[in-house]
Amino acid sequence: MSSKHAWKVDLIPWDHRSTEQIARLYEQRVACGWMAEEIPSFVKLANKGGKVFYWVVLADEVPEQEILLKRHFVKYPKEASPLTDTAGQVRLVSRVPSEQQFVPIGHIALDIHAPEEDEKLGLPRSGVVWVHQLYISYALQSEGFGVAAMSKAEQLATSEPLNASIMAVDTMVKEMHMDAAIQKISYDDRGLPRPTKSNEEWYMRLGYQIFARTKEGYKKRHSSGTIALEIAFLKKSLH
């Protein structure tokens, strides 16, 4: 079921052949604080028809759009220039870009994992699409734009060329996410406000259910080294 916030954003495919869009994705991953160094690998995956990123853009119907964008530009002045919709493919499937200009306030990625990987987690070998790298500008959070992006991503996942019946996501377990030491590294040290709820709880409010956990998750780099993250896997039926 579509979220009441879905109308607030549009999703526009990332053009992995555009130097401007590659640079903008890098800036936003730096702002997110996670996987900025992986941009070259994201480009390679896109070239092979793998993981696809979408820009999160304020819908025309959103009131006081100029005020919202100004808040975003004040915090992230490098993102003040608009981009142009030029992506000619999505997972190697041709599309006709609109050539319209837009200003992304974040991004979200969709991917299909190897059947063997999904099977190891107890998921079906087909019909599963994964959400990765959801990011909304820290200047514009708590406005419903993240929920809207997830709703639009779920709609895209059920369509060609993804054809999903299940959406899955992995995220840091709530106990670790809300731990004081992790909060200091992830937010305090970067001058960002601490979240009031964990990502795990946030996804559960959107109808996702935990189906697996692992202590052998991602490695998060920080100024003093790296931390091994305990990960929760969540899923949601799209039918």
Secondary structure as the mmCIF struct_conf table of DSSP 4:
data_model
#
loop_
_struct_conf.conf_type_id
_struct_conf.id
_struct_conf.beg_label_comp_id
_struct_conf.beg_label_asym_id
_struct_conf.beg_label_seq_id
_struct_conf.end_label_comp_id
_struct_conf.end_label_asym_id
_struct_conf.end_label_seq_id
TURN_TY1_P TURN_TY1_P1 LYS A 4 HIS A 5
HELX_RH_3T_P HELX_RH_3T_P1 ALA A 6 LYS A 8
STRN STRN1 VAL A 9 PRO A 13
TURN_TY1_P TURN_TY1_P2 HIS A 16 ARG A 17
HELX_RH_AL_P HELX_RH_AL_P1 THR A 19 CYS A 32
TURN_TY1_P TURN_TY1_P3 GLY A 33 GLY A 33
BEND BEND1 TRP A 34 TRP A 34
HELX_RH_3T_P HELX_RH_3T_P2 ALA A 36 GLU A 38
HELX_RH_AL_P HELX_RH_AL_P2 ILE A 39 ASN A 47
TURN_TY1_P TURN_TY1_P4 LYS A 48 GLY A 49
STRN STRN2 VAL A 52 LEU A 58
TURN_TY1_P TURN_TY1_P5 ASP A 60 GLU A 61
TURN_TY1_P TURN_TY1_P6 PRO A 63 GLU A 64
HELX_RH_AL_P HELX_RH_AL_P3 GLN A 65 LYS A 75
HELX_RH_3T_P HELX_RH_3T_P3 PRO A 77 GLU A 79
BEND BEND2 SER A 81 SER A 81
STRN STRN3 LEU A 83 THR A 84
STRN STRN4 GLN A 89 VAL A 90
TURN_TY1_P TURN_TY1_P7 ARG A 91 LEU A 92
STRN STRN5 VAL A 93 SER A 94
STRN STRN6 GLN A 101 PHE A 102
STRN STRN7 PRO A 104 ASP A 111
HELX_RH_AL_P HELX_RH_AL_P4 PRO A 115 LYS A 120
TURN_TY1_P TURN_TY1_P8 LEU A 121 GLY A 122
BEND BEND3 ARG A 125 GLY A 127
STRN STRN8 VAL A 128 ILE A 136
TURN_TY1_P TURN_TY1_P9 TYR A 138 ALA A 139
BEND BEND4 LEU A 140 LEU A 140
TURN_TY1_P TURN_TY1_P10 GLN A 141 SER A 142
BEND BEND5 GLU A 143 GLY A 144
HELX_RH_AL_P HELX_RH_AL_P5 PHE A 145 ALA A 157
TURN_TY1_P TURN_TY1_P11 THR A 158 THR A 158
BEND BEND6 SER A 159 SER A 159
TURN_TY1_P TURN_TY1_P12 GLU A 160 LEU A 162
BEND BEND7 SER A 165 SER A 165
STRN STRN9 ILE A 166 MET A 172
HELX_RH_AL_P HELX_RH_AL_P6 LYS A 174 HIS A 177
TURN_TY1_P TURN_TY1_P13 MET A 178 MET A 178
HELX_RH_AL_P HELX_RH_AL_P7 ALA A 180 SER A 186
TURN_TY1_P TURN_TY1_P14 TYR A 187 TYR A 187
HELX_RH_3T_P HELX_RH_3T_P4 ASP A 188 ARG A 190
TURN_TY1_P TURN_TY1_P15 GLY A 191 GLY A 191
HELX_LH_PP_P HELX_LH_PP_P1 PRO A 193 PRO A 195
BEND BEND8 THR A 196 LYS A 197
HELX_RH_AL_P HELX_RH_AL_P8 ASN A 199 ARG A 205
TURN_TY1_P TURN_TY1_P16 LEU A 206 GLY A 207
STRN STRN10 GLN A 209 THR A 214
BEND BEND9 LYS A 215 GLU A 216
HELX_LH_PP_P HELX_LH_PP_P2 TYR A 218 TYR A 218
STRN STRN11 LYS A 219 HIS A 222
TURN_TY1_P TURN_TY1_P17 SER A 223 SER A 224
STRN STRN12 GLY A 225 ALA A 228
HELX_LH_PP_P HELX_LH_PP_P3 LEU A 229 GLU A 230
STRN STRN13 ILE A 231 SER A 237
#
